Amino acid sequence: MKRYGWLAILLAFLMTGCFLSKSPEEKGKEVVHSISRSARLYTVQYNVHKVLTYQDFSSLETSFLFEKITIPIPGERKIVLPMDAVLKAYIDFSSFSDENVSVVGDHITITLPAPKIEMTSAKVDYTGEKQFLSWNRFSFTEEERESLLRKGREKVLADMKGSDIIERSQLGAYNALVPLVEAAGFRRENIVIRFDQELLDKSHNEQFLLKMIERETL
Amino acid sequence: MAKKIIIILLSITVCVLAFFLLWERYSKTRNEQVDISTEITSIKEVAEWEFLTIEMEEFEDTVIPRMIVSDDQFARIYKGTARLGVDMKEAASDWLITSQDTIWIKLPDIRILDEDIIDDTQTRTFYESGKITPEIKSVLYERAKVDMRKRALSPENVSAASENAKAQFTYMFRSMGFKTVLFE
């Protein structure tokens, strides 16, 4: 009888858990960090797909007679995480002034600042995620996934150094501005749009492009 | 005899558990990242002017009730940037009309320039308990996106972007020699 009494208490405890369990609760709380006025002309958009991969191996480390001993543990774990991102190149007009425009008779010359690159959005395909775990390894935590994604973001931006985004951005700026200047009464053959000489000199320099991307990601 | 077997089995269980606990404590991991290059899926020329940038964070959580064990709970913080501006591809063919030193401008409506505004690589998990499926993560992402877009498109923000658009275009056309810049 005493045994059944304990069983009854245990069941009552579990039932309490059931009755106290909440109904699906969903709420959102938003924080606006900053609102700033800007003047940017986005000229080209790159949609990219990246498959992030990671694997690690485990080993026990100890020391014996002041000698460091490493014992590798068999087994591994791997993760594959696909993501899509949108990158855009833009011309920043916030520092645009009269000095950037030169009108001589019916000729107009516009000097634009160097294009910059920005990742405007990224979306992780969680349903496409794959994990490969040995029997003796733990699955990946959310923290580990997030760390992998942050590294992936850097990789995507670094990979853009091999693309023609700067050239396309210059062409896009030309295509966007010429009709505007034409509508303002200038003939197409009298319109010159040029870019910062520094950019033209260094646009193919990988170090310069990387520096520019890094500055954007900070 | 049966007692002995139980003791042996219990000892083995304790040893296995201790091994797993100590392993995580003393083991070192060696990472190896297999890099797969970024694939460019599409390139599109755009002509979008951004006039207001709104950086925001969105907290989303969900509770999934369980019958016997404790509820599954999951909370994430999403980071996104809404860029308000105009897409010149939506402009009418006669969006600029000039007459001597006066110019009339008809700008397209202010809107959020990007379909997706969340940078999921910056998402942080605030709380996690229980089994969280990829579907739950996708639902929270979509919900955060809707909430952020709604907040970004407030009348105050649209008005601020519109005013800034007018100021920027006025400045640009004045530097091209127009004395009067009017907006429709």
Boltz contact constraints between the chains, C-beta under 6 A:
constraints:
  - contact:
      token1: [A, 14]
      token2: [B, 68]
      max_distance: 6.0
  - contact:
      token1: [A, 18]
      token2: [B, 67]
      max_distance: 6.0
  - contact:
      token1: [A, 21]
      token2: [B, 65]
      max_distance: 6.0
  - contact:
      token1: [A, 21]
      token2: [B, 71]
      max_distance: 6.0
  - contact:
      token1: [A, 22]
      token2: [B, 63]
      max_distance: 6.0
  - contact:
      token1: [A, 22]
      token2: [B, 65]
      max_distance: 6.0
  - contact:
      token1: [A, 25]
      token2: [B, 63]
      max_distance: 6.0
  - contact:
      token1: [A, 26]
      token2: [B, 62]
      max_distance: 6.0
  - contact:
      token1: [A, 28]
      token2: [B, 60]
      max_distance: 6.0
  - contact:
      token1: [A, 28]
      token2: [B, 147]
      max_distance: 6.0
  - contact:
      token1: [A, 29]
      token2: [B, 59]
      max_distance: 6.0
  - contact:
      token1: [A, 30]
      token2: [B, 58]
      max_distance: 6.0
  - contact:
      token1: [A, 30]
      token2: [B, 147]
      max_distance: 6.0
  - contact:
      token1: [A, 30]
      token2: [B, 151]
      max_distance: 6.0
  - contact:
      token1: [A, 31]
      token2: [B, 57]
      max_distance: 6.0
  - contact:
      token1: [A, 32]
      token2: [B, 56]
      max_distance: 6.0
  - contact:
      token1: [A, 33]
      token2: [B, 55]
      max_distance: 6.0
  - contact:
      token1: [A, 33]
      token2: [B, 56]
      max_distance: 6.0
  - contact:
      token1: [A, 34]
      token2: [B, 55]
      max_distance: 6.0
  - contact:
      token1: [A, 35]
      token2: [B, 54]
      max_distance: 6.0
  - contact:
      token1: [A, 36]
      token2: [B, 53]
      max_distance: 6.0
  - contact:
      token1: [A, 37]
      token2: [B, 164]
      max_distance: 6.0
  - contact:
      token1: [A, 38]
      token2: [B, 50]
      max_distance: 6.0
  - contact:
      token1: [A, 38]
      token2: [B, 53]
      max_distance: 6.0
  - contact:
      token1: [A, 39]
      token2: [B, 168]
      max_distance: 6.0
  - contact:
      token1: [A, 40]
      token2: [B, 50]
      max_distance: 6.0
  - contact:
      token1: [A, 41]
      token2: [B, 49]
      max_distance: 6.0
  - contact:
      token1: [A, 42]
      token2: [B, 46]
      max_distance: 6.0
  - contact:
      token1: [A, 42]
      token2: [B, 48]
      max_distance: 6.0
  - contact:
      token1: [A, 44]
      token2: [B, 45]
      max_distance: 6.0
  - contact:
      token1: [A, 45]
      token2: [B, 44]
      max_distance: 6.0
  - contact:
      token1: [A, 45]
      token2: [B, 46]
      max_distance: 6.0
  - contact:
      token1: [A, 46]
      token2: [B, 40]
      max_distance: 6.0
  - contact:
      token1: [A, 46]
      token2: [B, 43]
      max_distance: 6.0
  - contact:
      token1: [A, 47]
      token2: [B, 41]
      max_distance: 6.0
  - contact:
      token1: [A, 47]
      token2: [B, 42]
      max_distance: 6.0
  - contact:
      token1: [A, 48]
      token2: [B, 38]
      max_distance: 6.0
  - contact:
      token1: [A, 48]
      token2: [B, 40]
      max_distance: 6.0
  - contact:
      token1: [A, 49]
      token2: [B, 39]
      max_distance: 6.0
  - contact:
      token1: [A, 49]
      token2: [B, 41]
      max_distance: 6.0
  - contact:
      token1: [A, 50]
      token2: [B, 38]
      max_distance: 6.0
  - contact:
      token1: [A, 51]
      token2: [B, 36]
      max_distance: 6.0
  - contact:
      token1: [A, 53]
      token2: [B, 34]
      max_distance: 6.0
  - contact:
      token1: [A, 54]
      token2: [B, 33]
      max_distance: 6.0
  - contact:
      token1: [A, 55]
      token2: [B, 32]
      max_distance: 6.0
  - contact:
      token1: [A, 56]
      token2: [B, 29]
      max_distance: 6.0
  - contact:
      token1: [A, 56]
      token2: [B, 31]
      max_distance: 6.0
  - contact:
      token1: [A, 57]
      token2: [B, 30]
      max_distance: 6.0
  - contact:
      token1: [A, 58]
      token2: [B, 27]
      max_distance: 6.0
  - contact:
      token1: [A, 58]
      token2: [B, 29]
      max_distance: 6.0
  - contact:
      token1: [A, 59]
      token2: [B, 28]
      max_distance: 6.0
  - contact:
      token1: [A, 60]
      token2: [B, 26]
      max_distance: 6.0
  - contact:
      token1: [A, 60]
      token2: [B, 27]
      max_distance: 6.0
  - contact:
      token1: [A, 61]
      token2: [B, 28]
      max_distance: 6.0
  - contact:
      token1: [A, 98]
      token2: [B, 175]
      max_distance: 6.0
  - contact:
      token1: [A, 101]
      token2: [B, 175]
      max_distance: 6.0
  - contact:
      token1: [A, 103]
      token2: [B, 177]
      max_distance: 6.0
  - contact:
      token1: [A, 120]
      token2: [B, 114]
      max_distance: 6.0
  - contact:
      token1: [A, 121]
      token2: [B, 114]
      max_distance: 6.0
  - contact:
      token1: [A, 121]
      token2: [B, 116]
      max_distance: 6.0
  - contact:
      token1: [A, 121]
      token2: [B, 117]
      max_distance: 6.0
  - contact:
      token1: [A, 122]
      token2: [B, 119]
      max_distance: 6.0
  - contact:
      token1: [A, 122]
      token2: [B, 120]
      max_distance: 6.0
  - contact:
      token1: [A, 122]
      token2: [B, 121]
      max_distance: 6.0
  - contact:
      token1: [A, 123]
      token2: [B, 116]
      max_distance: 6.0
  - contact:
      token1: [A, 123]
      token2: [B, 120]
      max_distance: 6.0
  - contact:
      token1: [A, 124]
      token2: [B, 120]
      max_distance: 6.0
  - contact:
      token1: [A, 126]
      token2: [B, 134]
      max_distance: 6.0
  - contact:
      token1: [A, 126]
      token2: [B, 137]
      max_distance: 6.0
  - contact:
      token1: [A, 126]
      token2: [B, 138]
      max_distance: 6.0
  - contact:
      token1: [A, 127]
      token2: [B, 134]
      max_distance: 6.0
  - contact:
      token1: [A, 142]
      token2: [B, 125]
      max_distance: 6.0
  - contact:
      token1: [A, 142]
      token2: [B, 128]
      max_distance: 6.0
  - contact:
      token1: [A, 149]
      token2: [B, 121]
      max_distance: 6.0
  - contact:
      token1: [A, 150]
      token2: [B, 121]
      max_distance: 6.0
  - contact:
      token1: [A, 153]
      token2: [B, 121]
      max_distance: 6.0
  - contact:
      token1: [A, 156]
      token2: [B, 38]
      max_distance: 6.0
  - contact:
      token1: [A, 159]
      token2: [B, 38]
      max_distance: 6.0
  - contact:
      token1: [A, 172]
      token2: [B, 45]
      max_distance: 6.0
  - contact:
      token1: [A, 176]
      token2: [B, 47]
      max_distance: 6.0
  - contact:
      token1: [A, 183]
      token2: [B, 96]
      max_distance: 6.0
  - contact:
      token1: [A, 184]
      token2: [B, 176]
      max_distance: 6.0
  - contact:
      token1: [A, 185]
      token2: [B, 98]
      max_distance: 6.0
